[in-house]
């Protein structure tokens, strides 16, 4: 029995979206047509691919195996089509980039609006994820991450500021009531606001001054999910809920306005900025090539 490419695409869309309604929204197909496609595909392969409940749709073990193998193939096919579409005067097609929330907030706002104006035939889709992902398996063309989280076989292009700092800050009210830390180890006796990653781990707080490096792992009364809960941690700090440790650029507007004050500023550590990364062993689709060239050109003007 011949398997239609559209049925395979429907399966991947539903499995990634976790439901027929969301997949229908993303693909501009009806939920019923997607359901019909899944039934045809399951009949063709002779196995159930999705477990359906009233609240969610999840791949079966067979479905996960098929999804893992199909995603790179379909991504490569789409890259080839995008390459062909972009062979004319204006690149066209879809560009999908996986980024951490910090990049979506601090890096992309300075790039995306002008890129969209320069390339009106490219649809840019941004997916936020705090963990390092296989961009191809996730259905994306590229990602943005920091140097220590890049794999060796990836091509990396600098994007955004080339040097950043982590900063600690608290409200004037909190500091007046609890005192100001004079050394990073003083944080162990303060109320700190922490972030937890999806893995369950919490990153330690690192500080550096004149070659001396200090790492602390303070206790926390309030913990947020890294990424999605980051702004809430800032809001709680502004309201006097404790000391927050975050990208300086994220805290800068609050520091400048005075609703937050620097804590241990002479200890704030510096680190290298983010990179746009993509696999080096596949055809670079035209929308991604346009984005790479745009990033490089704008960096040369900076």
N, C-alpha and C positions, 0 to 999 in steps of 0.2 A: 504494500500500500504506500502510495506517495505521500510524503509529509510536506505540507505547505510551509513556506518560509514564514508567512504571516502568523501561523499557529505557533511556531517557535518564538517569534517576537512577542506574541500575546502572553505566552507562558513566562518569559523573562520579565515582562512588564508587571504582571500580576505578582510574581514571586518577590520582585524587588519592592513593590509598593505595599505588599502585605494585605492586599484586598482588591476587589474588582472595581469598587467605586473610584478609589484613588488612581488605579491604573487607567480607568476610563478617562479620567480628567487629564492625565499626563499624555495619553496616546490619542486623544480625540476620537476614541471608539466607544461604542456603547458597552455597558457592563454585560448585557446579554450576548453580544457578539464575542466578547472575550471569553465568556463562559462556554459558548459553543466551541470556540477554538480549543480551549483546554480539554473539553470532552473528546474532540476529534483526535487530539494529540495523545491523550491517555489511551484511547482505543487503538491507535496506531502502534504505540510502544508496548501495549499490554500491561501497563502498570499505573497505579495511582501516583500522581505527581504532586498533588496539593491536598493537604488536610484542611477542610473548610469547617469553620464554626460560625456562629452568629456574630462574633466579634472580630475575627481575624482569619487570615488565610496564611498557612505556613507550608513550605515544601516538605514533602516526605524525604526519607533518606535517599530514595531514588531521585526524587526531584532536586535535592541539593546537589547530588552528583551531576545531574544533567545541567543544572544552572551554572555550576563551576566550569563546565566544559563549553557551554554555549556562549557565556558572556564574552570571553576573549574573541571568539570567532565572529560574533555579531558586531563587536566593537571594531574589529579589523575590517569587516565588510563596510561598515558605515564610514570608517576612515578612508577607505578606498573611494567610496562614492563622494565624500566631501572633497577629496583630492581632485576628483574629476570635475566636481561643481566649481571648484576654485581655480580651475585652469584658465578661466576667462579673466576679464579685467578686474572684477570685484569678487573676492572670496565670499562664499555662501555656505550655509549649513549650520549645524549645531555644535557648540563647544561646551563640554561639561567639565567643570573643575571642582575637585574636592579640597576643601580648605578648613582649617580650624577657625573657631569663632573669632579669635583675636585677629586673624588676617582679614576676615570679612569686615571687621569693624575698623581696623587700623591701617590696612594696606590697600584694599580694593576700592574704597571710596575715592581715592586719588587717581585711579586708573580706569575704572569701569565706565563712567559717563562719557569720557572723551573717546574711549575705544568703541563704544556703541555708536557714537556719532560718526566715527571714521568708517565703520563697517556696518551699515544698516541692514545688510543681508545675512548677518551672522546672529543667531540666537544664542545668547550666553546663559548657561544654567550653572548656578553655584550650589554645591551641596556642602553643608557644614558637618564636620566629624572631628572629634578630638583625638581619636586613635590613628595610628599609621595604617593606611589601607593599601591593598593592591588596587591601584586606580583602574586597571583594566577589568579585573574581576568585579569591581564596583560599578562598572559601566561608565567610567569617566575617562577623559582624554589626558588629564594632567592633574596635579595636586600642588598644594603649597604647604611646605613644612620647613622646620629648622634643620640645620646641618647635621646634628647628631641623630636625626631620625630618617636620614636619607639612605637608601640602599645603594650598593656599589654600582649596580648596572643601570642606574638612572642618570639621565642627563639633567643637570641642574643649572638654572639661570637665575642670577640674583634678581630679586623683586622687592621693592619697598626699601625702607631705611637699612643701611648696611651695619649700623650699630644701634643697639637698644639697651635699655636698663630695666631691671626689676626694681620696684620701689615699694617701700612700706609707708603707710600713712594712717592717720586716725583723725577724728574730729577734735577741734579745740576743747570741746566739753569733756570728751573722754580723757584727753591728756591732762586737763586741769584737775580732774577727779582722781586720776590714777598715776600721774607722774609720767615723765618722759624717759624711755629706755636710753641708757648711755652706751650699752654694749649689746650685741645681738643675743647674748645669753640671758639678758634681762627680759627678753620676750617670753621666757618660760614661766614667768610670774604674771603675765598679762593675759587679757582676754583677746584671743586671736580668731580671725575669720579664715577658714580654710576651704579648699576646693578638693573634691574627690573625683578621680577619673572613673570611667566606666569599668575599668578593671578592678576597682575597689581601692586602689592605692592613692595616697596623698603625697604630692611632691614636697620634699623638705624645702625649707627656706634657706637660701644661700646668700652669704654676704662676703665682701672682700674689701680690705683697706690696706694700702701700702704692702701688698704681697701677702698679707695674712688672710686666710680664708676660714670662715666659720660657718658651720651648718647647724641649724636648729630645727627641731621637730616639735613645735609648741602644741599644747592641747588646745582644743577648740570647743566652745559651746555651740557655735553655729557653723555648719558645713553645707556647702552647695555643690551641685553637680558642675564639674569643670565645663566651661563653654556656655551652656544654656543658663546657668545660674550665676555667671560672673557679674553681670550688672547688678543683680540683687545683692551680692556681697558688698559692692561699692555703696549701694543705697543704705545698707545696714551700717556700714562704717560712717557714712555721713550723718546718720541718725544717732551716732554715739555708741554703736554696738561693739566696737573693738577695733583692733588693728588689722588692716588688710594688706596683702602683699601681692602685687600685680605688675603688669607692664606699666612703666612710667607714662607712656603715651596715653594709655587708657585713663590713668588718674590725673593727667596734667590739667584738664579743664577744671577739675575740682580743687586741685592745688592752687591754680591761678586765682580762682574765685575766693579761696580761703575757707571753704566749707570742710576741706581736709588740710591737714598740715603734715609736712614731711616727718618721718621717723627714721632715725639713723641714716640720714642722707649721705653722709660721707662713706657709708658702707655699701651703698647700692651697687650691685655687680653689673658689669657690662657683658654683653654677649652679641654674637654676630646675627645679622638680620636674616629674614626668611629667603627661601628659594622656590621658584617655580620648577617642578620636576616632572619628567615624563619618560617613558621607556625609550631606550635608544635602539631597540631592535624591532621596530615596526614602522610602517609608513606614517609620516606625520601628516595628519589631515590639514586641509587648507585653513580652516578656522583657527586651529592651534598654531600653525605657522604664522598666521597673521597676528595672533596675540603675542607670540614670542618676539616677533620683529617689533611690534608696537612697544612692548616692555623694554627691549634693548634700546630702541630709538629714544624713548622718553628718559631712560637713565642717562644716555649720553648728553641730553640737554640739561639735565639737573645740575 
